[in-house]
Amino acid sequence: MSLRPLARGDAEAWREARRRSAAWLVRWDATVPPGGSTRPASYGALVRRMNRQAREGTTFPFAIEVDGDFAGQVTVNNVVRGSAQFASVGYWIDQRFAGRGVMPRAVAMTIDHCFGPLGLHRVEVAIRPENTNSLRVVEKLGIPEVGYAPRFLHIDGDWRDHRLYAITAEDVPGGLVARYEQTLAG
């Protein structure tokens, strides 16, 4: 499994993964609230927007690959600098790769990148209470729950409550991947 920047060349594989997993993902996908700005109309527009945001240092989208196949996406977003030095992480996976330990490793790698090259101090993950698959990711990684946010994000057509999880660089001085691998080793 590997991570790399999301690229325009991922368009066909990205679209196919989203199409194949649409029914599985729709309950967890962000939607535009009434009066909100529209979402990018195409994959190309999405990548252009995210690449611009990456140059600005506010968003960093990563493609997940498993044995060379596109498997999903992890995005570092809402990067805040100054005295805060934190960001949020969101993710989705093609259903055919679910349950194989891909997403916990991808999230751990992303968080290590946040604490290393990006120089962030804290990373947050917001998860709908009924999203048991996503809750399992933070559980496997040992990321503690820090709060509850009513009507936090517009998901699947309405404002949805989320459980909030957070981890700081001090929590994983040797890196989250290393800690995760230790738990797998028993």
N, C-alpha and C positions, 0 to 999 in steps of 0.2 A: 504494500500500500504506500502511496506517495501523495504529497500535496504539491501543487504548483499554481502560479497565478492563473486565474480564469482567462481564457483567450477567445478571440473572435472565431478561431478555428474549431472551438468546441461546440459550435452552433448545432450541428446535426446530432451529435451525441447527447447534448444537453436537452434538446427538444425531444428526442426519442426517450430519454430517461423520464422526463416530465410527463410525456404522453403515456408511457407504460405504467407509471405510478400515479397517474392523476387522481383516481378514485381514492387511493390510499393517502395522498398528500393534501387533498382539498380541505379537510377539516383543520389543517394546521397552517395553511398559507395565508400570508398577510394580504389584506384587501384594502382598497382605497375607501376611506370613509366619505360620507356625503360632504361635499364641499372641498374635499382634499384635491391635491394636484394629481393628475393622471399618472399612471404607471407607464414605463417605456412600452411603445407599441410593438417592438420587435426585440429579438435576442441581441441583434447588433446594437440597438439603441441602449439596451440594458448594459452591455459590456462597455460601450463608450462612456455612459454615465459613471459606471463603477471605476473605470480607468481614470477618468477626470478626478473623481473623489479620492482615488489612490494617490494621484499626484499631489492633491491637496492635503493628504495625510489623514483623511477622515473615514475611509472605508478601504478594506483590503479583501477582495474576493479570491478564494482558492478553489480550484477543482480538485476533487478526490479521484485518484486512479487506483484501480485494483488490477494487477497484472496487465497494465496498459489500457484497461477499459475505463471509460468515464463512469464514475459511481455516484457522484453527488457533489455537493458544494458546502463549504464552510465560509462564512463571511464575518470578518471583524468589522463592526460598524459603530457609529456614534463615538468615534475616538475623541476624547477630551484631553487636552494638554493642560499646561499651567500647573496649578497646585493639585489637580485631581489625578491626572495620568491614568485614566481608565477607558475601557471600551466594553461593548457588548459583543457577544458571539451568537450567531444564528446558524442553523444548519439544516440540511435535508439530504436524504439518501434515496437512491433508486431502490425500490422495494426488493429487487432481486439480490441486493447485497445486504439487506437488513438481517440482523441477528447473527452476524459473523464477526463481530468485534471491530468492524471497520470504523464506525462513527466514534466510539470512545477514543480510539487511537488518533483519528483525525482531529478531534477536538483537543486532545492532549497536545498534539504537535502544534496546533494553532496557538494554544495558550502559551506554550514554551516560546513560540515566535514572538508573541506579544510581550512576554517578560524579557526576552533577549533582544533581538534586533530592533524591535519597536520601542523598547524602553518603558513599557507601561508598568504600572504598579498593581492594578486591580482589573479583573475581567469578570463580567457578569453574564449570566445566562437566564433568560426569562422563559418559563415553560407553562403551558396551560395545564391545570391540575389533572385533566383527564388524559393527557398525552403520556401514557405509560411507557412507550418506547423511548421518548426523549428523557423522561424522568430516570429511566434506567441508565442512560448515558452518564448523567451527573452522579448518580449513585455509584456506578462502577469506578468513576474517577475520584470519588470522595470529596466532591465539591459541596460545601455546606449550604443549606438553605438559610437565607438571611432575611426573608420577608415575603409579604404577600401584597400584590398590587391589583386592586379591583379595577375592572374595565381598563386594563393597561394598554393593550394593542388591538387594532382593528383586524380581526382574523375571521375568515370564512363569513364575511358579511355583517359582523357585529363587533362591538367592543367586548373583549374577553378578559376575564381575570387571569392572572399569571402568578405562579410561584417564582420567587427570585432566588438565585444561587449566585455566590461570588467566591472568588479565590484571589489571594494576593501573592505577590512574588515571595514574600516571607513564608508563606504556607508550603511552598515547594522549592526549597533552596537548591535541590539537585535536579529540578525539572519535573513536570507532571508526567511526561512519558516514562521517565525512570521509575517514578512512584507507581504508576499504573502497571508497569512490567513486573515490579516487585509483588504486587497483589496477585498477578496472574501466576507467578512462580510459586505462590503459596507461602 
